[in-house]
Amino acid sequence: RRSFASLQTSKRQTRKRMIDAFYIFTKGGLLLWSTQLVKVKGNPIDRLIKEVLLEERVGETFATLDSYNLKWKLLNEMDLFFVVVYQGILQMAYLEGLLSMAAKEFNHHIANFGSGLTIKHVDFDQDFLRCRQKADKELKESRRPGGMRSFADTKKGADVQKNREEKGLPAPAKKGKSGGADGDKDEDDEEDDAAKVAEARAKLTKAKGKKDGNSKEKDAEASKPKKGKEARHWDGGKVSKSLMQELDFSKNKPDEADLAAKQAEFLGSGDDEDFDAEVESLSSGSEAEEEKKDDGRVGGLFKSLTRGVKNITGGAVLTEEDLEPILKKFKTELMTRNVAAEVADKLSESVRRSLVGKTTGRFTSMASTVKQALKESMETLLTPKKSIDVLRAALAAKNAGRVYTIVFLGVNGVGKSTNLAKVAYYLKHKGGLDVLICACDTFRAGAVEQLKTHSRCLDVPLFERGYGKDPAEIAKNAIAHAKSNGHDVVLVDTAGRMQDNEPLMRALAKLVAINSPDLVLFVGEALVGNDAIDQVTKFNRSLVDLSADPRNPRGIDGMLLTKYDTVDDKVGAALSMVYVTGQPVVFVGTGQKYTHLRKMQAKEVVKTLLG
């Protein structure tokens, strides 16, 4: 009985408490006031700042971190964040009401102290207690049972009725269940429906008769034996010697002329290009050409967006009405440039929340303020939060006496093998590293032969065990071979697979878990739009969920975008992938040759998107 009573008491206290903690801090990270009704385990606020607020995800206003739910509100007038921390399920209306009341009270409380950045201590306990009590009271009142209102009883219904009366229109007739004109109308509708059903059945019977007449001929043709294509055995357990010989298409090695032709195709003139060059805006030429074009065109995406914005200079307060037309068109234009719809929505919402209530500078127009916010948000999003310099990391591993391993993964046909060869060329010629290519695509016919061609052109050794073997075991043996033979880098090529194929994704997670590569690169196309989110999210989730160590899961470390030279100004796939994963784009492929590999510069991508 005592344990039951204590349990009931704790439940009542939990219901009374509702939330676990509440924090108020500035955009600069200065904590002004906080309260913990229950001790919060871990550091959910630190993770919120690092993983959400600094990642330009302010527009989401909700996150789940360290088993806690966090809901926040940004007060732009004071550059303050109000964050409520809770567990379980609470009504969003209750949380939003509590945040709004707390923001209003806090703003009123510190109005006499100036900017929030100058405040060192705020006594907000009693004010917050009143806000909580008011929010709890409103929640209880909302839960009281009441009759369901009709549309005419609502405010919107009253407005509609008022407009109809002003225009002299009669009130809308109510549908009767039976009798009167409504009853006659329902009977007519039923008769029409019955006639349509009878007509459709007649057509179906007629079509079935024709199909039966032709079915005899088709049955006669089907009875004849057909010579079908013999099935190829890919993975049936043990692989016999005869089967290996059937699958080996590389018996006749190409002669010197064929090798020279392939080298000319992939190497071109043979002159090394500068691999430190950043990717330039592919939608525009030189600056001189850009200036000439400006005379005859509107002036890019941003100028077309800001035509509807009030051009007020100095002291203007940005409202939702001012921002709504430009952000709506901004979101549409982003989607036309291959930015996924979900990412465009969240980015627009983030910019809107960060600008509403802001006051423009003394000599700054409203249009330039919005433009600067858009540029900063997108540049912050695309700028890597961690340094991934493949060449420097590989050289550091060499100096430490270990082998640096990179695994390339992605869907079918995106160019994993070709871009793996580009990375091998880059590491060999730029860093002087001894590279070993590992063929772990044991499924696709011709995959090993393709890598053999690249290895001969690059003069780089290839580690392969043919087809039908376990890719994880092949990669493990390749890394051991590299250690014993003095190779510096192992580049692992994997079979392309769709993100929804669970058995193949499980095999990929096994390869990553067993070999623990230094870098896992997702290879994706710059051509895709909404599908980019689905691909990279499911690949990353599969690696994390199927990881051998759940406490330290391994996901995607970076991305390599292929076919970047074919998209002109539609470079939104880079923005979508970075937003979803939080990982940087390490390289972009800009052509077919080995030297067509570049690093991505965030400012140039933003310049291309905004025009």
Steps between C-alpha positions, in 0.01 A plus 500: 500500500779739585678433170171550313433826684853628430457409134171695482668795673790499252252486211310801640828689540596413142168623367535817706859551387430451126844624390852412618694822440489842339794704365544856373824589321629740237605421144859534616451217750473706822259331744276768659263285704413133546304271724498122537188351656669161465872445459576473129740220407763565234530827308199534269541881480862469384394254232214730398741788445760292314276276291195719436545872560848521346384285208242759389206285615331769708184466292432147628427617863497138628762229553555179697846477660634277779154346562358850556261700284590865446271774374630854452409852397728770358437862604674701229451838668738397778685215322382259770411130497233356732527120532272260686626147577259217572450123471204307371216663308363850554261705291676735261242770575596483870874526423458784250277688744754457781788618278304803375397604851854452635648702210251782553554512877878477467509776240291719729714402801832608344369796300665741742839326482576553128645228280495141620876476444564745787290310754692289749221380729122492461256418781225337292384222735169651613410625152565158349293334773205721406549414131498128584187528712321693227603248232390207721164668562441552128591137435248375758226718354573371150456141624151559635238314298273717288262471208651513155437834331365524149678700233242781532590539870869559428655839427579405143142375448361828634723695257381287208135550596555875536655522150205308351254736666687806370488360145132415532553125462266252671625287787631156396230233514550214742495147361202301620508133570163432338190669354453829315707622209818356650346155510395521134848617404664208682269255322593649160869472583454135596325426169783669304761299689313174431486581126875573493580173677285301252673670205845426641411132552382470139829640370696266725304194375558601137874547554521164678339328201764639265775394736363141513506483118869585492593287799498173299764630258712624789470164678615321184804728474576463868494119473794510258832452680714815515872513518558702815819672606698285736513639851839614623602372843616791714491381857410137554734405780821335376636621167639227276806540279292464183262774617793731573632442149158582354486827692857604416478729197857630526693208346600692191689796639496816292807577299715812522283686247185447707679609817629815329147579379359463852776718646425768243131480592550538875826695518468733201821690432654367819555843651419512869240754599493692825302286743481783753279701265155556637182435303391818332145602421407283204211722399717800415823581327755766583420819689524705182240282330282526811507881487400498132207267569374716787404777258257280311339290772305547821806423713473147631272324743537740787414814303185334372411401856553841657291693251198455728681602821465847642826685441508686830840617618587508868294427809239279331364211704460182294156342531358172371300693239822650360678164485217274383511582122878481469536179704218332309668572168841420647377153599356438151819611327711278725292198399550583130875482572472140627472585870269245664157637596544407868837678520366809319209518748724470806760745370233760418340453841839536669569828318151629579530430872843661516381820327151571639528791744846599383574869443702592191822694539527876465617491138370152412191434289252226578590315180872491581423381855298206368765419241777498760298269725441256213869498405618450856253218567598306188875558544480388864314189391749406228816580695644177650479479878796264499807494282516214249824539307548156346858562389614635836327217689658236273848652546449510878400133500810415295723681750327308781579171325145392419289456186238766417176344374213662307173321416290629208127421509183615325215401270542340158649693211618817677868454405663346808772310313595793275520747787691249712758500219506883512570493874776240442659727237473797739665318791774350284600814308431766761621317809735238357312226683502130414134420426333158487154461341275231647221351283210417733229521233462124460151525355495721187633334185809683378561689826838335563602547133413870521730543799772301321487752217529790746786331688698451178442862393600629842782249548344411836468140632156339530396253769217277376361156568256474208125469538268331747714559810423684824592870450571554872755218498662625179543849653648349815753298298583807287583709808718219637670471159563877497662487845731215408600647161554862602199667336388830652135525395225246421203618293207257533245488217159356593203383292227751427174432681165668551441653840189284564676164448547387859712183437751695290503789750567249778796361303633854456468572872688174568787611272529834682468344847765230442762719333449835683611723209644844566251662263158394367412700189148504359513549122191675363394683187466877485201445267257368763259717697260356758648153458831625641346517849355151475826348377745654744261474799430129453864413430607684815218350708582147382865538596405637843221252578695196384826608663690236697541737797167678576672725754737635236316467165676579174324702230594694189803729551477706182366515146634502147270660242536377141391658169529845653590651163164402348263686734577864415340702784298205638749415774237456773581133560811609691290721727245222559756232587699724734183618677373147559825333610695791645805357319708695243540447127866392475536490119297571188556329166498743207578275204611160373876533534703419810593865549136610509471496877451812710432617852177690562493861617188602693499862381499396134207262549302776673592741221375246245173442686420866563621620157 
